[in-house]
Amino acid sequence: MKRAYTHPISSVTYQDYETLVSLAWQEDCPDEDITAVSLFSPEKRARASLNAREPGILCGSGALEVLNVLSGDSIRYEFFKKDSEAFAKGDTLLKIEGSLIGILRIERILLNFLQYLSGISTRTGEVVSKYGKNGLMILDTRKTLPGYRKLAKYAVYCGGGSNHRLNLSEMAVIKDNHLAMYSSAHEPVNTIKAKFPGRLVEVEIDSLSQLEDAITSGTDAILLDNFSLEDMKAAYTILKQKAPNIQVEFSGGITPEKLEALSNFTGAGASMGYLTHTTRFLDLGLDIEHD
């Protein structure tokens, strides 16, 4: 079962898509699709298929519901895969039927959402299948495009990854810029827990010399930031011996070599910003079917 520090983004709603899809709708065609309306009559009907040009994991299907509403409910559609389901190159993922102008109007917006979010879920799935087999959690971060936070984290979940905090309100992370104002982690941890009881608190450290102070601070989790592989192993061993209930997280410079070594660290997590901030669009195509 997928795990998370806070609430996993295991599902999204129409409203989670609505604002972004509506912005994309206006951005892409503020007046008319001058190509389509010049070439085709409003009565012209067509069918189209969404086809996979490479294997992947689907995410983003909910965007089509919003697009259909915006287009005046002018199309009918059926997905053959659900979000989080894998597909092979050549698979047909979706069939659409309706107004040709309407299909052409939504084509690029639909592909942008599906290719972007499926790209995240697919890349996450690759990392999880390779490095998460023994219990290492592959975590996302807040390094997401503005406005896309929840959808991007949902895509990570669909790929088999685990979600870190959705926002600054959900969980406290005491980072180096916070600790710079204190001589110890104890005071900020206790202050936050007193002000927001029940919220999780994590302390970020960047050296082994800070570990003992973090362990005794009362924190729920400790983030080992930019540690060498040797120091990661040493800190993990100490934490499992002294404080097995404290969640361990690795972050910063998580290379494939480090992931290979960390993959045996059961119950720990590796947070990886590149799951969402350097995503490659998955190669999907919407093809009009000729009669």
C-alpha positions in Angstrom: 0.0 0.0 0.0 1.3 3.5 -0.9 2.2 5.6 2.1 2.6 9.2 2.8 3.7 11.6 5.5 0.4 13.3 5.6 -2.8 12.6 3.5 -2.0 10.7 0.3 -3.4 12.4 -2.9 -5.1 9.2 -3.9 -7.9 10.9 -5.9 -8.8 14.2 -7.4 -12.1 15.9 -8.3 -13.7 17.8 -11.1 -12.9 21.0 -9.2 -9.2 20.1 -8.9 -9.1 20.2 -12.7 -11.6 23.0 -13.4 -9.5 26.1 -12.8 -6.5 25.0 -14.8 -8.4 23.5 -17.6 -10.6 26.6 -17.9 -7.4 28.8 -18.0 -6.0 26.5 -20.7 -9.3 26.7 -22.7 -9.2 30.5 -22.8 -5.4 30.6 -23.4 -5.6 28.2 -26.4 -8.5 29.8 -28.2 -9.7 33.2 -27.0 -12.0 33.6 -29.9 -12.4 30.8 -32.5 -10.3 28.0 -33.9 -9.9 29.9 -37.2 -8.5 26.8 -39.0 -11.3 24.4 -38.0 -14.2 26.8 -38.5 -12.9 27.7 -41.9 -12.6 24.1 -43.1 -15.5 22.3 -41.5 -19.2 22.8 -40.9 -20.5 22.7 -37.3 -22.6 19.6 -38.3 -19.5 17.6 -39.3 -19.1 14.6 -37.0 -15.9 12.6 -36.4 -14.3 9.9 -34.2 -10.8 10.0 -32.7 -8.6 7.7 -30.8 -6.0 8.5 -28.1 -3.1 6.2 -28.9 0.1 5.4 -26.9 3.3 5.9 -28.8 5.3 4.6 -25.9 4.5 2.6 -22.8 3.4 4.3 -19.6 1.1 4.8 -16.7 -2.1 6.9 -17.3 -2.9 10.0 -15.3 -5.0 13.0 -16.1 -8.2 11.5 -17.5 -10.3 13.9 -15.4 -9.3 16.8 -17.6 -11.6 15.6 -20.4 -14.7 15.9 -18.2 -14.1 19.6 -17.8 -13.2 20.1 -21.5 -16.5 18.4 -22.5 -18.5 20.8 -20.3 -16.6 23.8 -21.7 -17.3 22.6 -25.3 -21.1 22.4 -24.6 -21.2 18.6 -24.0 -20.5 18.2 -27.7 -18.6 14.9 -27.5 -19.0 11.3 -26.1 -16.0 9.4 -24.9 -14.8 6.2 -23.3 -11.5 5.6 -21.6 -10.1 2.0 -21.9 -7.6 2.6 -19.1 -8.0 4.3 -15.7 -5.6 6.6 -14.0 -2.7 4.6 -12.4 -3.1 1.7 -15.0 -0.2 0.8 -17.1 -0.4 0.5 -20.9 1.8 -0.6 -23.8 3.0 1.1 -26.9 0.3 1.0 -29.4 -2.6 0.7 -27.0 -5.7 2.8 -27.6 -6.5 4.6 -24.3 -9.5 6.6 -25.3 -12.2 6.8 -28.0 -14.0 10.1 -28.7 -17.0 10.8 -30.9 -18.7 14.1 -31.6 -18.4 17.4 -33.4 -15.2 17.5 -35.5 -14.6 21.2 -34.6 -15.2 20.3 -30.9 -12.7 17.5 -31.0 -10.1 19.7 -32.7 -10.8 22.4 -30.2 -9.9 20.2 -27.2 -7.1 18.2 -28.7 -4.0 20.1 -27.6 -5.4 21.0 -24.1 -6.3 17.4 -23.5 -2.9 16.1 -24.7 -1.1 18.7 -22.6 -2.8 17.4 -19.4 -2.5 13.7 -20.2 1.1 13.9 -21.5 2.3 15.9 -18.6 0.6 14.0 -15.8 1.2 10.6 -17.4 4.8 11.6 -17.8 5.1 12.1 -14.0 3.3 8.9 -13.2 5.3 6.9 -15.6 8.7 8.2 -14.4 7.6 7.7 -10.8 6.6 4.1 -11.7 10.0 3.4 -13.2 11.8 4.7 -10.1 9.5 2.8 -7.7 9.7 -0.5 -9.5 13.5 -0.3 -9.6 14.3 1.1 -6.1 11.2 0.8 -4.0 10.8 -3.0 -4.0 12.2 -3.4 -0.5 10.2 -0.7 1.3 12.0 2.5 0.4 9.3 5.2 -0.1 9.8 7.3 -3.2 8.5 10.7 -2.2 7.6 13.9 -4.1 8.3 17.5 -3.1 6.7 20.9 -3.4 8.8 21.6 -6.5 5.8 21.7 -8.8 4.5 24.2 -11.4 2.3 26.8 -9.7 -1.3 25.7 -9.6 -0.5 22.1 -10.5 0.6 21.0 -7.0 -2.3 18.6 -6.3 -2.5 17.2 -9.8 1.3 16.6 -9.9 1.2 14.8 -6.5 -1.8 12.8 -7.6 0.3 11.7 -10.6 3.1 10.6 -8.3 0.6 8.6 -6.4 -0.7 7.0 -9.6 2.8 6.0 -10.4 3.2 4.1 -7.1 5.1 6.9 -5.3 4.3 8.3 -1.8 3.3 11.9 -1.1 5.1 14.3 1.1 3.2 17.4 2.5 0.8 19.0 0.0 1.5 22.5 1.4 3.0 24.5 4.2 -0.2 24.2 6.3 -0.3 20.5 6.4 3.0 19.6 8.1 5.8 21.5 9.7 9.3 21.1 8.3 12.0 22.9 10.3 14.7 23.6 7.7 18.2 25.1 7.9 16.9 28.7 7.6 14.6 28.1 10.6 17.2 26.4 12.7 19.7 29.2 12.0 17.7 31.3 14.5 18.0 28.7 17.3 20.8 26.9 19.1 18.9 23.6 19.2 15.9 21.9 17.5 14.2 21.4 20.8 12.6 24.9 21.1 11.1 25.1 17.6 9.8 21.6 17.7 8.1 22.2 21.1 6.7 25.5 20.0 5.1 24.1 16.8 3.7 21.1 18.6 2.2 23.4 21.3 0.7 25.7 18.7 -0.5 23.1 16.3 -1.1 19.8 18.3 -1.5 16.8 16.1 0.4 18.1 13.1 3.5 16.2 12.1 6.9 18.0 12.6 10.1 17.2 10.7 13.6 18.5 11.4 16.1 18.9 8.5 19.8 18.4 9.3 22.8 18.5 7.1 25.5 16.8 9.2 25.8 13.9 11.6 26.8 16.4 14.4 23.1 17.6 14.4 21.6 14.1 14.6 21.6 13.6 18.4 19.9 17.0 19.0 17.3 16.2 16.3 16.6 12.7 17.9 16.0 14.2 21.3 13.9 17.2 20.1 10.6 15.2 20.0 10.3 15.5 16.2 8.3 13.0 14.2 10.7 12.8 11.3 14.3 13.7 10.4 15.4 14.8 7.0 19.0 14.0 6.1 19.8 16.7 3.5 22.7 16.3 1.1 24.4 13.6 3.2 27.1 11.5 1.7 26.2 7.8 1.2 28.4 6.8 4.1 26.8 9.4 6.4 23.3 8.3 5.3 24.1 4.7 6.3 25.5 5.8 9.6 22.6 8.1 10.4 20.0 5.5 9.4 21.7 2.8 11.6 21.7 5.2 14.6 18.1 6.2 14.1 16.9 2.7 13.9 18.7 1.8 17.1 17.9 4.8 19.1 14.6 6.1 17.7 12.9 3.5 15.6 9.6 5.5 15.6 11.2 8.5 14.0 10.6 8.6 10.2 13.8 8.9 8.2 13.9 10.9 5.0 16.8 11.3 2.5 17.0 14.4 0.3 19.3 16.4 -1.9 21.5 14.9 -4.6 19.7 11.6 -4.7 21.5 10.0 -7.6 20.7 6.5 -9.1 23.8 5.2 -7.3 22.5 6.5 -4.0 19.1 5.1 -4.7 20.5 1.7 -5.4 22.2 1.7 -2.0 19.2 3.3 -0.2 16.7 0.8 -1.7 17.4 -1.6 1.2 16.6 1.0 3.8 13.2 -0.3 4.8 10.7 2.3 6.1 12.8 5.3 5.0 11.9 7.7 2.3 13.8 9.4 -0.5 12.3 12.8 -1.6 13.0 13.5 -5.3 12.0 16.9 -6.8 12.8 15.8 -10.3 9.8 13.5 -10.3 7.7 16.7 -10.9 10.1 19.5 -11.9 11.9 17.9 -14.8 9.1 15.9 -16.3 9.1 14.8 -19.9 5.8 14.7 -21.7 4.8 11.1 -22.5 4.3 10.5 -26.2 0.6 10.2 -26.8 -1.4 11.1 -29.9 -5.0 11.9 -30.7 -5.8 10.6 -34.2 -8.9 11.4 -36.1 -10.4 8.3 -37.7 -11.4 8.6 -41.3 -14.6 7.0 -42.5 
